[in-house]
Amino acid sequence: MRNTSVETANFISSVEKFKLHASLTILGQDLQVIIWGGDKPHIGAVALAQSRPSLENPEKTSSTSSILSIVGHKENIVVQYVSEKLSATLKTNVAVTAGMHWNVFDEEDIEMVMRSVDNLLQLIINFLQSKGLP
């Protein structure tokens, strides 16, 4: 029997100067995540991931995603990573939207943002697992 409830939760992660927000919506068995941060929240990229048996080991679960990006935006890396990780871990369909902007940005900053993304991801997984979802 499918879960027919809709529930939302919000999360915040900060690594150095890079504060990220995430809004999670549980739609029955599926998940929608919106991630934003910086001084100009927006939509930079969207991913839709579906869990599937791993191609290397069919006993493990993996994920495949489709990505749409706005020209000139790099959030495709974040949405693909988060959607596939959540989908494979939780064995469900996941849509992720992200938009982040900081004016000064270098390789070290990218690493800090990805650490903050990892923190958000773990907060979301812990939250969902504590509820026995999806």
C-alpha positions in Angstrom: 0.0 0.0 0.0 1.4 3.4 -1.0 1.8 6.2 1.5 -0.6 8.9 0.5 0.5 11.6 2.9 2.3 14.8 2.2 4.8 16.2 4.7 7.4 18.9 4.6 10.6 19.6 6.6 13.4 22.2 6.4 17.1 21.9 7.0 20.1 24.2 7.2 23.8 23.5 6.9 26.7 25.9 7.1 30.4 25.3 6.3 32.5 28.4 6.7 30.6 31.2 4.8 28.5 28.8 2.8 25.1 28.5 4.4 22.6 26.2 2.5 19.0 25.7 3.1 16.9 22.7 2.0 13.2 22.1 1.9 12.0 18.5 1.7 8.5 17.5 0.6 7.5 13.9 1.0 4.9 13.1 -1.7 3.6 9.7 -0.8 6.7 7.5 -1.6 8.4 10.2 -3.6 10.6 13.1 -2.5 11.1 16.7 -3.7 14.1 18.6 -2.4 14.8 22.3 -3.0 18.3 23.6 -2.1 19.3 27.2 -2.1 22.0 29.5 -0.7 24.0 32.6 -1.2 22.8 36.1 -2.0 20.6 35.2 -5.0 18.4 32.1 -4.5 17.1 30.9 -7.8 16.6 27.8 -10.0 19.8 26.8 -11.6 19.2 23.1 -12.2 16.7 20.3 -11.7 17.3 16.5 -11.5 14.9 13.6 -11.4 16.3 10.3 -10.2 14.9 6.8 -10.1 16.3 3.9 -8.2 17.3 0.7 -10.0 19.5 -2.4 -9.6 23.2 -1.6 -9.9 24.6 -2.5 -13.3 27.7 -3.9 -11.6 25.9 -5.8 -8.9 22.2 -6.3 -9.3 21.9 -7.1 -5.6 22.8 -3.5 -4.9 20.6 -0.4 -5.5 21.8 2.4 -7.7 20.1 5.3 -9.4 19.8 7.0 -12.8 18.9 10.7 -13.2 17.9 13.2 -15.8 19.2 16.7 -15.4 18.0 20.1 -16.7 20.3 23.2 -16.2 19.9 26.8 -16.9 22.7 28.0 -19.3 25.7 29.2 -17.3 24.7 27.5 -14.1 26.7 24.8 -12.3 24.1 23.4 -9.9 23.8 20.3 -12.1 26.6 18.8 -10.1 24.6 19.3 -6.9 21.2 18.1 -8.1 22.6 15.0 -9.8 24.6 14.0 -6.7 21.8 14.6 -4.2 19.0 13.1 -6.3 21.0 9.9 -7.1 22.2 9.5 -3.5 18.8 9.9 -2.0 17.1 7.7 -4.7 19.6 4.9 -4.3 19.7 5.0 -0.5 16.0 5.3 0.0 14.9 3.3 -3.1 12.4 5.9 -4.3 11.9 8.6 -6.9 13.5 11.9 -6.1 13.3 15.4 -7.7 15.9 18.0 -6.7 16.0 21.7 -7.6 19.0 23.9 -6.7 20.1 27.5 -7.0 23.1 29.0 -5.2 25.1 32.1 -5.9 28.2 33.6 -4.3 30.2 36.4 -6.1 33.7 35.1 -5.2 34.2 31.5 -5.7 37.3 29.2 -6.2 38.1 25.5 -5.9 38.4 25.6 -2.1 35.0 27.2 -2.0 33.5 24.4 -4.2 34.8 21.9 -1.7 33.2 23.8 1.2 29.9 24.0 -0.6 30.0 20.3 -1.3 30.7 19.6 2.4 27.6 21.6 3.2 25.6 19.7 0.6 26.8 16.4 2.2 25.7 17.7 5.6 22.2 18.5 4.2 22.0 15.1 2.6 22.8 13.4 5.8 20.3 15.5 7.7 17.6 14.6 5.2 18.5 10.9 5.2 18.5 10.8 9.0 15.2 12.6 9.2 13.5 10.2 6.7 15.0 7.1 8.3 13.8 8.2 11.8 10.3 8.4 10.4 10.6 5.0 8.7 10.1 6.8 5.3 9.7 6.5 2.5 
